[in-house]
Amino acid sequence: MLEVLVGFVVSLLVLAGVLVLLGPNLKGTIRRIRSLRRRATVPSVFQNRQREMVPPGLNPKTQRVLVAGARLANWLRTHGHDELSKELRTASAKLTGNEPAGLYAMQTALRRVRALSLDGASQERLNALSNELRVAVQDRFEQLELLPFKRP
């Protein structure tokens, strides 16, 4: 009986030692352990994709600019260019509130994207997405009769 009691006390002391070692990181560790258990769901690759939503009541060409900007921002974010992605998302947010300011911000972001150079197929995809956005921005600029673009 004494051996069981000593074994119980020793296991409590070991558990207390582990808790002291974890210290302030205990809450974060518990959250990580819980999140590992939740990953039994279907991976996002196999789930239905949600359509890119644009605010209702916007001009169709403005919606085209927003969708093209969202595509390019998502692609940049997945390829590790978070700063450019954030700049494009900020320009899109401006576009919904103040359209001319948003278009100019989008144009500035596009200049930075064009300066980006990648390798092979990534560069081709980047060029395709940025050209899609550039054409959409140019069309909306012309429709609003803002400062004209120079045609190449």
CNS distance restraints for C-alpha pairs under 8 A (distance, minus, plus):
assign (resid   1 and name CA) (resid   5 and name CA) 6.45 0.50 0.50
assign (resid   2 and name CA) (resid   6 and name CA) 6.17 0.50 0.50
assign (resid   3 and name CA) (resid   7 and name CA) 6.03 0.50 0.50
assign (resid   4 and name CA) (resid   8 and name CA) 6.11 0.50 0.50
assign (resid   5 and name CA) (resid   9 and name CA) 6.24 0.50 0.50
assign (resid   6 and name CA) (resid  10 and name CA) 6.08 0.50 0.50
assign (resid   7 and name CA) (resid  11 and name CA) 6.17 0.50 0.50
assign (resid   8 and name CA) (resid  12 and name CA) 6.24 0.50 0.50
assign (resid   9 and name CA) (resid  13 and name CA) 6.17 0.50 0.50
assign (resid  10 and name CA) (resid  14 and name CA) 6.19 0.50 0.50
assign (resid  11 and name CA) (resid  15 and name CA) 6.14 0.50 0.50
assign (resid  12 and name CA) (resid  16 and name CA) 6.08 0.50 0.50
assign (resid  13 and name CA) (resid  17 and name CA) 6.12 0.50 0.50
assign (resid  14 and name CA) (resid  18 and name CA) 6.30 0.50 0.50
assign (resid  15 and name CA) (resid  19 and name CA) 6.28 0.50 0.50
assign (resid  16 and name CA) (resid  20 and name CA) 6.19 0.50 0.50
assign (resid  17 and name CA) (resid  21 and name CA) 6.22 0.50 0.50
assign (resid  18 and name CA) (resid  22 and name CA) 6.29 0.50 0.50
assign (resid  19 and name CA) (resid  23 and name CA) 6.11 0.50 0.50
assign (resid  19 and name CA) (resid  26 and name CA) 7.46 0.50 0.50
assign (resid  22 and name CA) (resid  26 and name CA) 5.42 0.50 0.50
assign (resid  25 and name CA) (resid  29 and name CA) 6.13 0.50 0.50
assign (resid  26 and name CA) (resid  30 and name CA) 6.16 0.50 0.50
assign (resid  27 and name CA) (resid  31 and name CA) 6.27 0.50 0.50
assign (resid  28 and name CA) (resid  32 and name CA) 6.23 0.50 0.50
assign (resid  29 and name CA) (resid  33 and name CA) 6.22 0.50 0.50
assign (resid  30 and name CA) (resid  34 and name CA) 6.21 0.50 0.50
assign (resid  31 and name CA) (resid  35 and name CA) 6.12 0.50 0.50
assign (resid  32 and name CA) (resid  36 and name CA) 6.25 0.50 0.50
assign (resid  33 and name CA) (resid  37 and name CA) 6.67 0.50 0.50
assign (resid  34 and name CA) (resid  38 and name CA) 6.60 0.50 0.50
assign (resid  35 and name CA) (resid  39 and name CA) 6.70 0.50 0.50
assign (resid  42 and name CA) (resid  46 and name CA) 6.78 0.50 0.50
assign (resid  42 and name CA) (resid  47 and name CA) 7.08 0.50 0.50
assign (resid  43 and name CA) (resid  47 and name CA) 6.91 0.50 0.50
assign (resid  52 and name CA) (resid  67 and name CA) 6.78 0.50 0.50
assign (resid  52 and name CA) (resid  70 and name CA) 7.78 0.50 0.50
assign (resid  54 and name CA) (resid  63 and name CA) 6.36 0.50 0.50
assign (resid  54 and name CA) (resid  66 and name CA) 7.09 0.50 0.50
assign (resid  54 and name CA) (resid  67 and name CA) 7.40 0.50 0.50
assign (resid  55 and name CA) (resid  96 and name CA) 7.71 0.50 0.50
assign (resid  58 and name CA) (resid  62 and name CA) 6.32 0.50 0.50
assign (resid  58 and name CA) (resid  63 and name CA) 6.31 0.50 0.50
assign (resid  58 and name CA) (resid  96 and name CA) 7.89 0.50 0.50
assign (resid  59 and name CA) (resid  63 and name CA) 6.24 0.50 0.50
assign (resid  60 and name CA) (resid  64 and name CA) 6.18 0.50 0.50
assign (resid  61 and name CA) (resid  65 and name CA) 6.32 0.50 0.50
assign (resid  61 and name CA) (resid 136 and name CA) 6.86 0.50 0.50
assign (resid  61 and name CA) (resid 139 and name CA) 7.32 0.50 0.50
assign (resid  61 and name CA) (resid 140 and name CA) 6.00 0.50 0.50
assign (resid  62 and name CA) (resid  66 and name CA) 6.27 0.50 0.50
assign (resid  62 and name CA) (resid 136 and name CA) 7.94 0.50 0.50
assign (resid  62 and name CA) (resid 140 and name CA) 6.56 0.50 0.50
assign (resid  63 and name CA) (resid  67 and name CA) 6.13 0.50 0.50
assign (resid  64 and name CA) (resid  68 and name CA) 6.09 0.50 0.50
assign (resid  64 and name CA) (resid 136 and name CA) 6.35 0.50 0.50
assign (resid  65 and name CA) (resid  69 and name CA) 5.97 0.50 0.50
assign (resid  65 and name CA) (resid 133 and name CA) 6.16 0.50 0.50
assign (resid  65 and name CA) (resid 136 and name CA) 5.21 0.50 0.50
assign (resid  65 and name CA) (resid 137 and name CA) 5.95 0.50 0.50
assign (resid  65 and name CA) (resid 140 and name CA) 7.93 0.50 0.50
assign (resid  66 and name CA) (resid  70 and name CA) 6.06 0.50 0.50
assign (resid  66 and name CA) (resid  92 and name CA) 6.00 0.50 0.50
assign (resid  66 and name CA) (resid  95 and name CA) 7.95 0.50 0.50
assign (resid  67 and name CA) (resid  71 and name CA) 6.22 0.50 0.50
assign (resid  68 and name CA) (resid  72 and name CA) 6.26 0.50 0.50
assign (resid  68 and name CA) (resid 129 and name CA) 7.19 0.50 0.50
assign (resid  68 and name CA) (resid 132 and name CA) 6.48 0.50 0.50
assign (resid  68 and name CA) (resid 133 and name CA) 5.12 0.50 0.50
assign (resid  68 and name CA) (resid 136 and name CA) 7.62 0.50 0.50
assign (resid  69 and name CA) (resid  73 and name CA) 5.98 0.50 0.50
assign (resid  69 and name CA) (resid  88 and name CA) 6.41 0.50 0.50
assign (resid  69 and name CA) (resid  89 and name CA) 7.38 0.50 0.50
assign (resid  69 and name CA) (resid  92 and name CA) 6.95 0.50 0.50
assign (resid  69 and name CA) (resid 133 and name CA) 6.10 0.50 0.50
assign (resid  70 and name CA) (resid  74 and name CA) 6.04 0.50 0.50
assign (resid  70 and name CA) (resid  88 and name CA) 7.70 0.50 0.50
assign (resid  70 and name CA) (resid  89 and name CA) 7.03 0.50 0.50
assign (resid  70 and name CA) (resid  92 and name CA) 7.93 0.50 0.50
assign (resid  71 and name CA) (resid  75 and name CA) 6.20 0.50 0.50
assign (resid  71 and name CA) (resid 129 and name CA) 7.33 0.50 0.50
assign (resid  72 and name CA) (resid  76 and name CA) 6.09 0.50 0.50
assign (resid  72 and name CA) (resid  85 and name CA) 7.60 0.50 0.50
assign (resid  72 and name CA) (resid 126 and name CA) 7.62 0.50 0.50
assign (resid  72 and name CA) (resid 129 and name CA) 5.72 0.50 0.50
assign (resid  72 and name CA) (resid 130 and name CA) 6.77 0.50 0.50
assign (resid  72 and name CA) (resid 133 and name CA) 7.83 0.50 0.50
assign (resid  73 and name CA) (resid  77 and name CA) 6.07 0.50 0.50
assign (resid  73 and name CA) (resid  84 and name CA) 7.37 0.50 0.50
assign (resid  73 and name CA) (resid  85 and name CA) 4.35 0.50 0.50
assign (resid  73 and name CA) (resid  86 and name CA) 7.30 0.50 0.50
assign (resid  73 and name CA) (resid  88 and name CA) 5.98 0.50 0.50
assign (resid  73 and name CA) (resid  89 and name CA) 6.69 0.50 0.50
assign (resid  74 and name CA) (resid  78 and name CA) 6.19 0.50 0.50
assign (resid  74 and name CA) (resid  85 and name CA) 6.89 0.50 0.50
assign (resid  75 and name CA) (resid  79 and name CA) 6.31 0.50 0.50
assign (resid  76 and name CA) (resid  80 and name CA) 6.35 0.50 0.50
assign (resid  76 and name CA) (resid  81 and name CA) 5.11 0.50 0.50
assign (resid  76 and name CA) (resid  82 and name CA) 6.69 0.50 0.50
assign (resid  76 and name CA) (resid  84 and name CA) 7.07 0.50 0.50
assign (resid  76 and name CA) (resid  85 and name CA) 5.65 0.50 0.50
assign (resid  77 and name CA) (resid  81 and name CA) 5.26 0.50 0.50
assign (resid  77 and name CA) (resid  82 and name CA) 4.90 0.50 0.50
assign (resid  77 and name CA) (resid  85 and name CA) 5.60 0.50 0.50
assign (resid  81 and name CA) (resid  85 and name CA) 6.30 0.50 0.50
assign (resid  82 and name CA) (resid  86 and name CA) 6.00 0.50 0.50
assign (resid  83 and name CA) (resid  87 and name CA) 6.25 0.50 0.50
assign (resid  84 and name CA) (resid  88 and name CA) 6.25 0.50 0.50
assign (resid  84 and name CA) (resid 109 and name CA) 7.13 0.50 0.50
assign (resid  84 and name CA) (resid 112 and name CA) 7.60 0.50 0.50
assign (resid  84 and name CA) (resid 113 and name CA) 7.12 0.50 0.50
assign (resid  85 and name CA) (resid  89 and name CA) 6.26 0.50 0.50
assign (resid  86 and name CA) (resid  90 and name CA) 6.09 0.50 0.50
assign (resid  87 and name CA) (resid  91 and name CA) 6.21 0.50 0.50
assign (resid  87 and name CA) (resid 109 and name CA) 6.39 0.50 0.50
assign (resid  88 and name CA) (resid  92 and name CA) 6.19 0.50 0.50
assign (resid  88 and name CA) (resid 106 and name CA) 6.40 0.50 0.50
assign (resid  88 and name CA) (resid 109 and name CA) 6.11 0.50 0.50
assign (resid  89 and name CA) (resid  93 and name CA) 6.23 0.50 0.50
assign (resid  90 and name CA) (resid  94 and name CA) 6.27 0.50 0.50
assign (resid  91 and name CA) (resid  95 and name CA) 6.10 0.50 0.50
assign (resid  91 and name CA) (resid 102 and name CA) 5.13 0.50 0.50
assign (resid  91 and name CA) (resid 103 and name CA) 7.30 0.50 0.50
assign (resid  91 and name CA) (resid 105 and name CA) 5.19 0.50 0.50
assign (resid  91 and name CA) (resid 106 and name CA) 5.22 0.50 0.50
assign (resid  91 and name CA) (resid 109 and name CA) 7.77 0.50 0.50
assign (resid  92 and name CA) (resid  96 and name CA) 6.60 0.50 0.50
assign (resid  92 and name CA) (resid 102 and name CA) 6.37 0.50 0.50
assign (resid  92 and name CA) (resid 106 and name CA) 7.21 0.50 0.50
assign (resid  93 and name CA) (resid  97 and name CA) 6.84 0.50 0.50
assign (resid  93 and name CA) (resid 102 and name CA) 7.34 0.50 0.50
assign (resid  94 and name CA) (resid  98 and name CA) 5.63 0.50 0.50
assign (resid  94 and name CA) (resid  99 and name CA) 6.77 0.50 0.50
assign (resid  94 and name CA) (resid 101 and name CA) 6.61 0.50 0.50
assign (resid  94 and name CA) (resid 102 and name CA) 4.46 0.50 0.50
assign (resid  94 and name CA) (resid 105 and name CA) 7.83 0.50 0.50
assign (resid  95 and name CA) (resid  99 and name CA) 4.34 0.50 0.50
assign (resid  95 and name CA) (resid 100 and name CA) 7.12 0.50 0.50
assign (resid  95 and name CA) (resid 101 and name CA) 6.77 0.50 0.50
assign (resid  95 and name CA) (resid 102 and name CA) 3.80 0.50 0.50
assign (resid  95 and name CA) (resid 103 and name CA) 6.23 0.50 0.50
assign (resid  96 and name CA) (resid 102 and name CA) 7.47 0.50 0.50
assign (resid  97 and name CA) (resid 102 and name CA) 7.86 0.50 0.50
assign (resid  98 and name CA) (resid 102 and name CA) 6.04 0.50 0.50
assign (resid  99 and name CA) (resid 103 and name CA) 6.07 0.50 0.50
assign (resid 100 and name CA) (resid 104 and name CA) 6.28 0.50 0.50
assign (resid 100 and name CA) (resid 146 and name CA) 7.74 0.50 0.50
assign (resid 101 and name CA) (resid 105 and name CA) 6.14 0.50 0.50
assign (resid 102 and name CA) (resid 106 and name CA) 6.00 0.50 0.50
assign (resid 103 and name CA) (resid 107 and name CA) 6.12 0.50 0.50
assign (resid 103 and name CA) (resid 137 and name CA) 6.68 0.50 0.50
assign (resid 103 and name CA) (resid 141 and name CA) 7.41 0.50 0.50
assign (resid 104 and name CA) (resid 108 and name CA) 6.26 0.50 0.50
assign (resid 105 and name CA) (resid 109 and name CA) 6.21 0.50 0.50
assign (resid 106 and name CA) (resid 110 and name CA) 6.10 0.50 0.50
assign (resid 106 and name CA) (resid 137 and name CA) 7.68 0.50 0.50
assign (resid 107 and name CA) (resid 111 and name CA) 6.40 0.50 0.50
assign (resid 107 and name CA) (resid 134 and name CA) 7.70 0.50 0.50
assign (resid 107 and name CA) (resid 137 and name CA) 7.39 0.50 0.50
assign (resid 108 and name CA) (resid 112 and name CA) 6.68 0.50 0.50
assign (resid 109 and name CA) (resid 113 and name CA) 6.29 0.50 0.50
assign (resid 110 and name CA) (resid 114 and name CA) 6.13 0.50 0.50
assign (resid 110 and name CA) (resid 130 and name CA) 6.98 0.50 0.50
assign (resid 110 and name CA) (resid 134 and name CA) 7.23 0.50 0.50
assign (resid 111 and name CA) (resid 115 and name CA) 6.56 0.50 0.50
assign (resid 112 and name CA) (resid 116 and name CA) 6.80 0.50 0.50
assign (resid 113 and name CA) (resid 130 and name CA) 7.42 0.50 0.50
assign (resid 114 and name CA) (resid 127 and name CA) 7.82 0.50 0.50
assign (resid 114 and name CA) (resid 130 and name CA) 7.55 0.50 0.50
assign (resid 117 and name CA) (resid 123 and name CA) 6.63 0.50 0.50
assign (resid 118 and name CA) (resid 122 and name CA) 6.13 0.50 0.50
assign (resid 118 and name CA) (resid 123 and name CA) 4.99 0.50 0.50
assign (resid 119 and name CA) (resid 123 and name CA) 5.55 0.50 0.50
assign (resid 120 and name CA) (resid 124 and name CA) 6.61 0.50 0.50
assign (resid 121 and name CA) (resid 125 and name CA) 6.22 0.50 0.50
assign (resid 122 and name CA) (resid 126 and name CA) 6.08 0.50 0.50
assign (resid 123 and name CA) (resid 127 and name CA) 6.06 0.50 0.50
assign (resid 124 and name CA) (resid 128 and name CA) 6.18 0.50 0.50
assign (resid 125 and name CA) (resid 129 and name CA) 6.16 0.50 0.50
assign (resid 126 and name CA) (resid 130 and name CA) 5.99 0.50 0.50
assign (resid 127 and name CA) (resid 131 and name CA) 5.87 0.50 0.50
assign (resid 128 and name CA) (resid 132 and name CA) 6.19 0.50 0.50
assign (resid 129 and name CA) (resid 133 and name CA) 6.33 0.50 0.50
assign (resid 130 and name CA) (resid 134 and name CA) 5.94 0.50 0.50
assign (resid 131 and name CA) (resid 135 and name CA) 6.07 0.50 0.50
assign (resid 132 and name CA) (resid 136 and name CA) 6.31 0.50 0.50
assign (resid 133 and name CA) (resid 137 and name CA) 6.09 0.50 0.50
assign (resid 134 and name CA) (resid 138 and name CA) 6.07 0.50 0.50
assign (resid 135 and name CA) (resid 139 and name CA) 6.12 0.50 0.50
assign (resid 136 and name CA) (resid 140 and name CA) 6.32 0.50 0.50
assign (resid 137 and name CA) (resid 141 and name CA) 6.06 0.50 0.50
assign (resid 138 and name CA) (resid 142 and name CA) 6.17 0.50 0.50
assign (resid 138 and name CA) (resid 149 and name CA) 6.99 0.50 0.50
assign (resid 139 and name CA) (resid 143 and name CA) 6.16 0.50 0.50
assign (resid 140 and name CA) (resid 144 and name CA) 6.13 0.50 0.50
assign (resid 141 and name CA) (resid 145 and name CA) 5.98 0.50 0.50
assign (resid 141 and name CA) (resid 146 and name CA) 5.40 0.50 0.50
assign (resid 141 and name CA) (resid 147 and name CA) 7.22 0.50 0.50
assign (resid 141 and name CA) (resid 148 and name CA) 7.12 0.50 0.50
assign (resid 142 and name CA) (resid 146 and name CA) 6.42 0.50 0.50
assign (resid 142 and name CA) (resid 148 and name CA) 6.67 0.50 0.50
